[in-house]
Amino acid sequence: MTMLNWHLIERKNMESKILVDTNVLLDYFLTREPFFNDAKQIIEKCAEGKINACIAAHSVSNMFFIQCVSAPTRVLMICGR
C-alpha cells in the first residue's frame, strides 16, 4: 500500500470520529454546570453508538488527578477505599 493510499484511508476514518476533550469528560463526571447537560448528551450519544469518539491517552491520567484534587472523597469511593 502506498503512502498516499494509507493517508486517504486514515483521513476517511477520521472524518467519522470526534475527539472528546478532557474538559467535556470532567464536566460530565464532576457534574460541572453550566456544561453538564451538553457533556451528558455527547456521552450518551457515544454510548448509543450514534457518535464515534475517542479521547487522548493523557486524558485518563489528567481526569484522575483533577478528580483527586476536586473531589477526593468521591475518588476514594470509586477506588474502593
C-alpha positions in Angstrom: 0.0 0.0 0.0 1.4 3.4 -0.9 1.7 6.2 1.5 -0.9 8.2 -0.4 -3.4 5.3 -0.1 -2.7 4.9 3.6 -3.2 8.7 4.1 -6.6 8.6 2.3 -7.8 5.6 4.4 -6.8 7.3 7.6 -8.4 10.5 6.5 -11.7 8.7 5.6 -11.7 7.0 9.0 -11.1 10.3 10.9 -14.0 12.1 9.3 -16.4 10.0 11.3 -14.7 10.4 14.6 -14.6 13.1 17.2 -12.0 13.8 19.9 -13.8 14.3 23.2 -11.8 16.9 25.2 -10.8 16.3 28.8 -13.0 19.2 29.9 -16.1 17.6 28.4 -15.4 14.4 30.3 -14.8 16.4 33.5 -18.0 18.4 33.0 -19.8 15.0 32.8 -18.1 13.2 35.7 -18.0 16.1 38.1 -21.4 17.4 37.1 -20.0 20.8 36.4 -22.5 23.4 35.5 -23.4 25.0 33.1 -21.9 22.4 30.8 -23.1 19.2 32.3 -26.2 18.7 30.1 -24.2 19.3 26.9 -21.5 16.8 28.1 -24.1 14.3 29.1 -25.7 14.4 25.6 -22.3 13.8 24.0 -21.5 10.8 26.3 -25.0 9.3 25.8 -24.7 9.6 22.0 -21.3 7.8 22.2 -22.7 5.1 24.4 -25.6 4.6 22.0 -23.2 4.4 19.1 -24.5 7.5 17.4 -21.2 9.2 17.7 -17.8 7.5 17.1 -15.5 9.2 19.6 -12.1 8.8 21.2 -10.1 10.5 23.9 -6.4 11.4 24.1 -4.3 8.9 26.1 -3.3 11.6 28.6 -6.9 12.4 29.4 -7.3 9.4 31.7 -4.5 10.3 34.0 -5.4 14.0 33.8 -9.0 13.3 34.8 -7.9 11.1 37.7 -5.6 13.8 39.0 -8.2 16.5 38.7 -10.8 14.4 40.4 -8.4 13.6 43.2 -7.9 17.4 43.8 -11.5 18.5 43.3 -13.4 15.5 44.8 -11.1 13.3 46.8 -13.8 11.5 48.7 -15.6 10.5 45.5 -12.3 9.2 44.0 -11.7 7.1 47.2 -15.2 5.6 46.9 -14.5 4.7 43.2 -11.2 3.1 44.1 -12.9 1.1 46.9 -11.1 2.8 49.9 
